Amino acid sequence: MSRKNKIVFILILFVIILSFLTISYGFGIDNLKGKQVEGATLQKAGNGIVKVVTTIGVVISVVMLVAIGIKYMLGSTEEKATYKKSLMPYVIGAVLVFAASEIAQFIYNLAIEL
């Protein structure tokens, strides 16, 4: 085993050991004095999070599409072939990002019906 592999192994082992040494504070059910969250409030928060994540994903997808398009237009013949290969996974990812809110809504409706 090389020196680098030994160091990585020791670091991983150290992190695993530290994960078991966490401090836990116990308390009973009587000590819980949290605020009740209504379903509508939780749904609003979830919708807001989904909208923000979707918006960020759409912006990143459009920026990446523009970058790949510029590289494709300015690239040589061999570079165009590599960009065509990388374009299909990008398109699949972009479609998933654009459809993420619809997929989440479908799963939510399916879970409500069950």
C-alpha positions in Angstrom: 0.0 0.0 0.0 1.4 3.4 -0.9 1.9 6.2 1.6 -1.0 8.2 0.0 -3.4 5.3 0.4 -2.4 4.8 4.0 -3.0 8.4 4.8 -6.4 8.4 3.1 -7.3 5.2 5.0 -6.3 6.7 8.3 -8.3 9.8 7.6 -11.4 7.8 6.7 -11.0 5.7 9.8 -10.6 8.8 11.9 -13.8 10.3 10.5 -15.7 7.1 11.2 -14.5 7.0 14.8 -15.5 10.6 15.3 -19.0 10.0 13.9 -19.6 7.5 16.8 -18.4 9.9 19.4 -21.3 12.4 19.1 -22.9 13.8 22.2 -26.6 13.1 22.7 -28.8 15.0 25.1 -31.8 13.0 26.2 -35.1 14.5 27.2 -38.7 13.2 27.6 -41.8 13.9 25.7 -42.9 16.3 28.4 -40.0 18.6 27.6 -41.1 19.2 24.1 -42.5 22.7 23.8 -42.3 23.2 20.0 -44.7 25.1 17.9 -47.3 23.2 16.0 -46.9 23.5 12.2 -50.0 23.5 10.2 -50.2 21.6 6.9 -50.8 24.8 4.8 -47.7 26.4 6.3 -45.6 23.3 5.6 -47.0 23.1 2.0 -46.2 26.8 1.4 -42.6 26.3 2.6 -42.2 23.2 0.4 -43.6 25.0 -2.6 -41.2 27.8 -2.1 -38.2 25.5 -1.8 -39.2 23.6 -5.0 -39.6 26.9 -6.9 -36.2 28.2 -5.8 -34.4 24.9 -6.6 -36.2 24.7 -10.0 -35.3 28.3 -10.8 -31.6 27.8 -9.9 -31.6 24.6 -12.0 -33.1 26.3 -15.0 -30.6 29.2 -14.8 -27.7 26.8 -14.6 -29.1 24.7 -17.5 -29.5 27.7 -19.8 -26.0 29.0 -19.0 -24.5 25.6 -19.7 -26.4 25.3 -22.9 -25.1 28.7 -24.1 -21.5 27.7 -23.1 -21.8 24.3 -25.0 -23.3 26.1 -28.0 -20.5 28.6 -28.2 -17.9 25.9 -27.8 -19.6 23.9 -30.5 -19.7 26.8 -32.9 -16.1 27.8 -32.3 -14.6 24.3 -32.1 -12.8 22.1 -34.6 -14.3 19.0 -36.2 -12.9 16.7 -33.4 -14.2 19.0 -30.7 -17.6 19.1 -32.3 -17.8 15.3 -32.0 -16.9 15.4 -28.3 -19.5 18.1 -27.7 -22.2 16.0 -29.5 -21.4 13.1 -27.2 -21.6 15.3 -24.1 -24.8 17.0 -25.3 -27.2 14.0 -24.8 -26.6 13.6 -21.0 -26.9 17.4 -20.7 -30.3 17.3 -22.5 -31.6 14.5 -20.3 -30.5 16.4 -17.2 -32.0 19.7 -18.4 -35.3 18.0 -19.1 -35.3 16.5 -15.6 -34.6 19.9 -14.1 -37.4 21.5 -16.1 -39.8 18.8 -15.2 -38.7 18.5 -11.5 -41.6 20.4 -10.1 -44.1 18.4 -12.1 -42.5 15.1 -11.0 -42.6 16.3 -7.4 -46.3 17.2 -7.8 -47.1 13.8 -9.3 -45.4 12.0 -6.4 -47.2 14.2 -3.9 -50.6 13.5 -5.5 -49.8 9.8 -5.6 -48.9 9.8 -1.9 -52.0 11.7 -1.0 -54.2 9.1 -2.8 -52.6 6.2 -0.9 
